[in-house]
Structure formats: structure tokens, C-alpha cells
Amino acid sequence: MARTAAQSRARVAKGGVQKVARRKNAARAAGTRKLRARPAPKPSTLSSAAALVSGTVAAAVRLLPWTRDEADPIALLEADHRRFEALFEAGAATTPRAVKRRTALLRSLTAELTVHELLEEQLLYPALAGHREARAIVLEGSQEHHVADVLLKELHRMRKNDERWGAKLKVLQESIEHHIEEEERRMFPIARGVLDAEALHALGVRMRALRKANRG
């Protein structure tokens, strides 16, 4: 039987997410090896609005840092955080009857989180790993990404009308919210302290390029 256009698009989208996930996992493994091999470093001185639509899912999100010529990596990552919060809010409003809506929302959330984790694990975390004050939170952040990935896989396998689906999404939401709080209150201030303006700008430019290369 000939594959429909919708099935073809879904297969292409799935393939793109899997490709990014493989790159992210490779970056995570490389980063972990580097952290284990690196001796403890010496201390350093801490010195548009838009709508995201996927199928019937629509969540108002702040996209300005990504759509304008912004090269501050912290601002870019924080914009992603606001998008996650909007998606989770939309997910919390669904019921087991909203199978198509939940499926579309989970697809969007997975794609966004996968690229975001790639940016952090391939660019931000390695930039911070050599600074003693950031070492612990970088390791913690990487493990929190792993937990999120496990929960996402379980959500994809579970039927969207299962009464446990909403509960599992809530657990993922709480895990991501904790991760966001840790980054915005601890990691990002450290990053601004240990990386000078030139290094931050270069990191932001690389993030924009990597995000563009890994988004459909």
C-alpha cells in the first residue's frame, strides 16, 4: 500500500530527531570521558514572540532571542526554557481523549528538548567543564538530560489515552523545571563569571549555527 504524504512527513521528522539524538548522545559520551580524564582544575575568578504550532497544538512562546541577531548563549538557552514551559502548560491542559493533541505536543517537545540538550552538551558544558566551580553542576546537568530522555521514551511508548500518561508528563515537567531552575540560578551566573564577553559571543554564534543545522 502506498505510503501517505502524512506518513512520509512523520517518517522524515522522526529520522531527523533520531539523527540529532545520536549526535547528542555522542557528545554526551565524549564530554563524560573528558570530565573523567581531566584532573581537578584550578579555581578561576568569578568575575518573536511567536506561536509554535504542531498539528492542533498551539503554545505561545517567546522566540525573540532566536529570531533576531542575538549571540548571547544564555539568552538563547533561556528562550528555549520559556518554550518548554509553554509546551508543558499546554500538555497539562489535555485529557486522555486528546490523543492527537498529545501526540503532536510530545513530538514538538521531543524535538525541542533534543536540540536544546545537544547545544548544552556539545557547546556549553565543555566550555564550563574546565572551571572548578562549574564541574559539579555540569555533571548534574548531563545526568538530568539522561533522566528526561528516559521519560520521553516512556511517554512515546505509552498510549496517549492511558491515565498514567498525564502523570508521567507531569513528572517530566517537574524534572525539567528543576533543571531550568538549577541552570538559571547557578550554572548561567557561573558561565557569565568564568567566560569573558568574547568567549560568550563566540559560544552564542556556534549555538545558532548548530541549532540551524539540526532543525528541520
Contacts in CASP RR format, 6 or more apart in sequence:
PFRMAT RR
TARGET T0000
AUTHOR 0000-0000-0000
METHOD contacts of the structure
MODEL  1
MARTAAQSRARVAKGGVQKVARRKNAARAAGTRKLRARPAPKPSTLSSAA
ALVSGTVAAAVRLLPWTRDEADPIALLEADHRRFEALFEAGAATTPRAVK
RRTALLRSLTAELTVHELLEEQLLYPALAGHREARAIVLEGSQEHHVADV
LLKELHRMRKNDERWGAKLKVLQESIEHHIEEEERRMFPIARGVLDAEAL
HALGVRMRALRKANRG
3 11 0 8 1.000
13 107 0 8 1.000
13 111 0 8 1.000
13 216 0 8 1.000
16 216 0 8 1.000
17 110 0 8 1.000
17 111 0 8 1.000
17 114 0 8 1.000
19 214 0 8 1.000
20 114 0 8 1.000
20 115 0 8 1.000
20 118 0 8 1.000
20 214 0 8 1.000
21 114 0 8 1.000
21 149 0 8 1.000
23 118 0 8 1.000
23 122 0 8 1.000
23 214 0 8 1.000
24 114 0 8 1.000
24 117 0 8 1.000
24 118 0 8 1.000
24 121 0 8 1.000
24 122 0 8 1.000
27 118 0 8 1.000
27 121 0 8 1.000
27 122 0 8 1.000
28 117 0 8 1.000
28 121 0 8 1.000
28 142 0 8 1.000
28 145 0 8 1.000
28 146 0 8 1.000
31 121 0 8 1.000
31 125 0 8 1.000
31 126 0 8 1.000
31 129 0 8 1.000
31 142 0 8 1.000
32 142 0 8 1.000
34 126 0 8 1.000
34 129 0 8 1.000
35 129 0 8 1.000
35 135 0 8 1.000
35 138 0 8 1.000
35 139 0 8 1.000
38 129 0 8 1.000
38 130 0 8 1.000
40 132 0 8 1.000
40 135 0 8 1.000
41 130 0 8 1.000
41 131 0 8 1.000
41 132 0 8 1.000
41 135 0 8 1.000
42 132 0 8 1.000
43 131 0 8 1.000
43 132 0 8 1.000
43 133 0 8 1.000
44 131 0 8 1.000
44 132 0 8 1.000
44 133 0 8 1.000
44 194 0 8 1.000
45 193 0 8 1.000
45 194 0 8 1.000
46 133 0 8 1.000
46 190 0 8 1.000
46 193 0 8 1.000
46 194 0 8 1.000
47 193 0 8 1.000
47 194 0 8 1.000
47 196 0 8 1.000
48 63 0 8 1.000
48 64 0 8 1.000
48 67 0 8 1.000
48 68 0 8 1.000
49 60 0 8 1.000
49 61 0 8 1.000
49 62 0 8 1.000
49 63 0 8 1.000
49 64 0 8 1.000
50 60 0 8 1.000
50 61 0 8 1.000
50 62 0 8 1.000
50 63 0 8 1.000
50 67 0 8 1.000
51 58 0 8 1.000
51 59 0 8 1.000
51 60 0 8 1.000
51 61 0 8 1.000
52 58 0 8 1.000
52 59 0 8 1.000
52 60 0 8 1.000
52 61 0 8 1.000
52 63 0 8 1.000
52 83 0 8 1.000
52 86 0 8 1.000
52 87 0 8 1.000
52 108 0 8 1.000
54 104 0 8 1.000
54 105 0 8 1.000
54 107 0 8 1.000
54 108 0 8 1.000
55 100 0 8 1.000
55 104 0 8 1.000
56 100 0 8 1.000
56 101 0 8 1.000
56 104 0 8 1.000
57 87 0 8 1.000
57 90 0 8 1.000
57 101 0 8 1.000
57 104 0 8 1.000
57 105 0 8 1.000
57 108 0 8 1.000
58 90 0 8 1.000
59 83 0 8 1.000
59 86 0 8 1.000
59 87 0 8 1.000
59 89 0 8 1.000
59 90 0 8 1.000
60 86 0 8 1.000
61 82 0 8 1.000
61 83 0 8 1.000
61 86 0 8 1.000
61 87 0 8 1.000
62 79 0 8 1.000
62 82 0 8 1.000
62 83 0 8 1.000
63 79 0 8 1.000
63 83 0 8 1.000
64 70 0 8 1.000
64 79 0 8 1.000
65 72 0 8 1.000
65 75 0 8 1.000
65 76 0 8 1.000
65 78 0 8 1.000
65 79 0 8 1.000
66 76 0 8 1.000
66 79 0 8 1.000
66 208 0 8 1.000
66 211 0 8 1.000
70 76 0 8 1.000
71 201 0 8 1.000
71 204 0 8 1.000
71 205 0 8 1.000
71 208 0 8 1.000
72 200 0 8 1.000
72 201 0 8 1.000
72 204 0 8 1.000
73 123 0 8 1.000
73 124 0 8 1.000
73 191 0 8 1.000
73 200 0 8 1.000
73 203 0 8 1.000
73 204 0 8 1.000
73 207 0 8 1.000
74 188 0 8 1.000
74 191 0 8 1.000
74 192 0 8 1.000
74 200 0 8 1.000
76 119 0 8 1.000
76 204 0 8 1.000
76 207 0 8 1.000
76 208 0 8 1.000
76 211 0 8 1.000
77 116 0 8 1.000
77 119 0 8 1.000
77 120 0 8 1.000
77 124 0 8 1.000
77 183 0 8 1.000
77 188 0 8 1.000
77 207 0 8 1.000
78 184 0 8 1.000
78 188 0 8 1.000
80 112 0 8 1.000
80 116 0 8 1.000
81 180 0 8 1.000
81 183 0 8 1.000
81 184 0 8 1.000
83 112 0 8 1.000
84 109 0 8 1.000
84 112 0 8 1.000
84 113 0 8 1.000
84 116 0 8 1.000
84 176 0 8 1.000
84 180 0 8 1.000
85 177 0 8 1.000
85 180 0 8 1.000
87 105 0 8 1.000
87 108 0 8 1.000
87 109 0 8 1.000
87 112 0 8 1.000
88 109 0 8 1.000
88 169 0 8 1.000
88 172 0 8 1.000
88 173 0 8 1.000
88 176 0 8 1.000
88 177 0 8 1.000
90 105 0 8 1.000
91 102 0 8 1.000
91 105 0 8 1.000
91 166 0 8 1.000
91 169 0 8 1.000
92 169 0 8 1.000
92 170 0 8 1.000
92 173 0 8 1.000
94 101 0 8 1.000
94 102 0 8 1.000
94 105 0 8 1.000
94 166 0 8 1.000
96 160 0 8 1.000
96 161 0 8 1.000
96 162 0 8 1.000
96 163 0 8 1.000
96 165 0 8 1.000
96 166 0 8 1.000
97 161 0 8 1.000
98 160 0 8 1.000
99 160 0 8 1.000
99 161 0 8 1.000
102 160 0 8 1.000
102 165 0 8 1.000
103 160 0 8 1.000
106 152 0 8 1.000
106 155 0 8 1.000
106 156 0 8 1.000
106 160 0 8 1.000
109 152 0 8 1.000
110 152 0 8 1.000
110 156 0 8 1.000
111 215 0 8 1.000
113 148 0 8 1.000
113 152 0 8 1.000
113 176 0 8 1.000
115 211 0 8 1.000
115 214 0 8 1.000
115 215 0 8 1.000
117 145 0 8 1.000
117 148 0 8 1.000
117 149 0 8 1.000
118 210 0 8 1.000
118 214 0 8 1.000
119 207 0 8 1.000
119 210 0 8 1.000
119 211 0 8 1.000
120 141 0 8 1.000
120 145 0 8 1.000
121 142 0 8 1.000
121 145 0 8 1.000
122 210 0 8 1.000
123 203 0 8 1.000
123 204 0 8 1.000
123 206 0 8 1.000
123 207 0 8 1.000
123 210 0 8 1.000
124 191 0 8 1.000
124 203 0 8 1.000
124 207 0 8 1.000
125 138 0 8 1.000
125 141 0 8 1.000
125 142 0 8 1.000
127 191 0 8 1.000
127 195 0 8 1.000
127 199 0 8 1.000
127 203 0 8 1.000
128 134 0 8 1.000
128 138 0 8 1.000
128 187 0 8 1.000
128 190 0 8 1.000
128 191 0 8 1.000
128 194 0 8 1.000
128 195 0 8 1.000
129 135 0 8 1.000
129 138 0 8 1.000
131 190 0 8 1.000
131 194 0 8 1.000
133 190 0 8 1.000
133 194 0 8 1.000
134 187 0 8 1.000
134 190 0 8 1.000
134 191 0 8 1.000
134 194 0 8 1.000
137 182 0 8 1.000
137 186 0 8 1.000
137 187 0 8 1.000
137 190 0 8 1.000
138 187 0 8 1.000
140 182 0 8 1.000
141 179 0 8 1.000
141 182 0 8 1.000
141 183 0 8 1.000
141 187 0 8 1.000
144 175 0 8 1.000
144 178 0 8 1.000
144 179 0 8 1.000
144 182 0 8 1.000
145 179 0 8 1.000
147 175 0 8 1.000
148 172 0 8 1.000
148 175 0 8 1.000
148 176 0 8 1.000
148 179 0 8 1.000
151 168 0 8 1.000
151 171 0 8 1.000
151 172 0 8 1.000
151 175 0 8 1.000
152 172 0 8 1.000
154 168 0 8 1.000
155 165 0 8 1.000
155 168 0 8 1.000
155 169 0 8 1.000
155 172 0 8 1.000
158 164 0 8 1.000
158 165 0 8 1.000
158 168 0 8 1.000
159 165 0 8 1.000
191 200 0 8 1.000
192 200 0 8 1.000
195 203 0 8 1.000
END
